[in-house]
């Protein structure tokens, strides 16, 4: 993998997008508060920024594989959200700081880009589109809103996760999160035995309250308000999985209905678990038009 220094990663942004090689290029940008945000860049073409969900980062999750598939058509940026992987984590945390991280990546991309987000990353991408002017199109997969009574709300769950993190009980925090999002009990019991994966999850467990801050206000079983994302007027694609539970389908159908320029699509056979080969063709079609 090619490496760049922090200085090289923040200079000459416009030309670098056009000159990016098909092999990954690693660098760092600095957010408004000075936090270093680590990213990989691959491919050629219009820039796309991928925003991960909870517990995922460049070395944990499927965004890297998705980036490789999209790199045939786009210059793709994957990054470690703050507090994860090689990125910094300046206190105190606020959702606005993560929006500023995306703004820094937009600057690296030449000032504008398409943005895709999954799960809590979809909500973060949505918040960024509501506050930043450089996002040209927005693709969202399974924003985990709860808009009715088809599943319990999450307030108590996020409070318990935050308590475990505060007490430095990282394993407990991860287990509580997996239960909160509906991972079956037998899977939760097996996961600590997958030591390399479990160690990676524990390493970023302290960022779970960040995801809670992003999503919890819209997990109260109440309808989404059209006024919540007034400035998201760009073309948006809101997706869910055909095999996902009813509450998730209801949430994303509702989200598409409150965004003024959104289309809604269900990816047949898919669940909340990202499968890059199922997503890439849909994203290419949406971003290319």
N, C-alpha and C positions, 0 to 999 in steps of 0.2 A: 504494500500500500504506500502510495506517495504521501509525503508529509509536508505541511507548510507551517511556518512559524505564525504566531499570533499577528505579527505585523503584516506578513504577506497575506494573511487571510482577510485583512481589512482594507487593503489597498487595491486600486485598479479593478473595482468590482464589476463594472460593465463588461469589459473585454473578457474577463475570466470565464463568464458563463458560456460565451461562444467558443472558448478554447478548451473547455473541459474534456479530458480524455475519457475513454470508456472504462478505464480502470479507476477504482475509487480514489478520491483525493481527500485527505483529512485536513481539517483546520479548526480554528476557533474564531469566534466573533465576541465582541464585548457588548453586553446589554447596557441599557441606560444607567443602571446602578453600578456598573463596573464588573458584574459577574461574567466570567468566561463561559461561553456556551460552545461545546464541542460538536462538530458536525462532520459528516461525510458528504461528498458531492460526486455524482457519477452521471455519465451520459452527455448527450448533446440535444439542444432544442430549447423550447420555452421552459422556464424554471417551474418546478413543482416542489413544495415543501410538505413533508409527511410528519404528522403530529401523533405521537404514540399515546396509548392509554396508560392506566395505572400499572406500575411495576415493570413496564417495558422501557427499553432504551436500545441503543444501537447494537449492543451485544446480547440483548435478551428480548426476543420477540421476532415477529415476522416482517417488520418494515424494511429490513435490509433486502430480503428476497423480493418484496414488492418493488423496491427501488430498482433492482436489477432488471425486472421485467419492464418497468416503465422507462428505463434508460435508453431503450431503442428509439424512443420518441421524444424524450424530455431530458433536461438537466435536472436531476433529482437530488434534493437535500434531505438527508435524515439527520436527526440530532438527538443529543441527550438532554431531555428536559432538566431544568435546574435541580440539583441535588442527586442526579443519577449519573452513573458512568464517569466520564471525564469532565463533566460540567461542574461549575461552582455552585454554591448555595448560600447566598448572602441573606442574612436575617435582617428584619423580620420578613416572613413570607406574605405575599399578597398576590391575588390573581393578576392584578395589573402588571406585576413584575414578569409573569410568564407571557403576557401579551407583548411586553417590551422585548422579551427574548425573540419572539417571532418577528417583531419589527426589525431587530438587528439582522436576522436571517434574510428578511426581505431586502435590506440594504446590501447584503452580500450577493444577493441574486440579481442586483441591478436596479432595485427599487420596486419591482412588482413580481408577482408569481401567482400560480394556482396553488391552492392549499387543500390538503386532504387530512382528515382526522378521524380517529376511531375511538369509540367509547368516551371516556372522560376527555381524551384528546379531541374528539369531535366537538365537545362543548367548549373546550379551550379555543379551537379554531373558529367556532361561531362567535365567541367573545372577541377574538382578534378582528374578525371581519366587521364587527359592530363598531370597532374603535379605530381601525387602521384603513388607510385609503389604498394601499398597494396590493390588495388581494383582488385578483381579476375574476376568478371563479372559485367556488367552495364546494367540496365534496365531503359529505359526512356519513359515517357508518355507525349506526346503532348508538346514538346519543342516549345514555341511560336515564332518561327522564321517567318519572312515574306520574301519570296524569289522571289516574282514576283509581278505583279500589280493586283492581285485578291482581295486585300484590301489595304486601305491607310496605309502609314507608321506611325510611332508612335513618331517621334522626338518631335513634338510640344506638344503632350500629356504628355510625361515624363517631359518636361520642366515645364509645368503648374502644374503637381503634385509636383515637387520639390519646386516650388514657394509657393504653398499652405502649404507644410510642413514647409518651412522656416518661414512663417508667422504664424505658429501654428494654421492653419485652418484645423484641422484634419478631420472634417466631409467633407469639400470640397475636401480634398485629396482623401478620400475614394470614394466619388461620381465621381470624375474625373477618378479614376482608373477603377471603374465599367463601366463607359461609354467607356473608352479606350479598354477594353477587350470584349465589345459587349453585356453587360447585358442589356436587354430590358428596356426602359424608365419606364414602369409601375412597374417593379420589383425594379428599383432604387428608385422610389418614395415611395414604401412600406417599404423598408428595414430600414429606420430610425425609423419606428414605431415599429420594433422588437427590443425593447430597450436592452435586455440583449445581443443579438448578436451584435447590433450596437455599444454598449460600448466596446465590445471585439475588434471589427474592429478598432475603433478609438484609442484604446490603443496601437495598433501596426502600426498605419498609418505612423509614422515617418520612418518606415523601407521600405516603398514603393520605395523611390529613390534607395535603395540598389538593389531591383529587377530590376529597370531600368538600373542600372549600369551593371548588369549581362546580360541583354537581348538586349538592344537597338542597339548595333552595328550590330546585325544580324536581325534587323527589318526594314531595309532600302529598301526592295524590290529588293535586289541583290542576285544572286546565292551564295550558300555557297561554300567556298574554301576548297578543299581537304587538303591543307596545314595547315588549321586552327587547326586541332586536330591530328597532325602527330603521337603523342605518344599514341593515344587511339587504341591500337592493340589487346586489350582483347576482348573476345566475348561480343557483345552488342545486345540488343533487343530494337528496336525503334518502339513504338506503337502510334497509334492514334485511335480516335473513329469513327465508321462508320457513326454517325450522326453529326459529327463535320463539320464545313464549309470547303469549297474547299481549302482556303489558308492554313489551318492547315494541311490538308492531303498532300498538295504539299510540305510543309515545312518538314514534318517528312519523307516523301518518299525521299526527297532530302538529309536529314541528313543521313539516312541509306545508301544512295548511296556513300557518301564521307567517311564513316568510313570503314576501310579495312576488318573488321571482324564482320559486323553487319547483322542482319536479320530484316526485316520490317514486321509488323503485324498490321492489323486493327481489333479492337475489335468491332464486330457488335453491333449496337444499342446503343453504348456509345457516350458520349459527353465529353466536357472538365471537367465536374463535376465528380470527382472521385467516383466510386461505388465499394467499396472494394470486394464485393462478385463476381463481374465480373472480377476483376484483379487477385485475389489471385491464382486461378488455373493456369493461364498463368505464373505467377511468380514462382510458385512451379515447374512447368514443366521446365522452363528455367534454374533456379538455381540448380535444382537437376541433370540435365544431366551432 
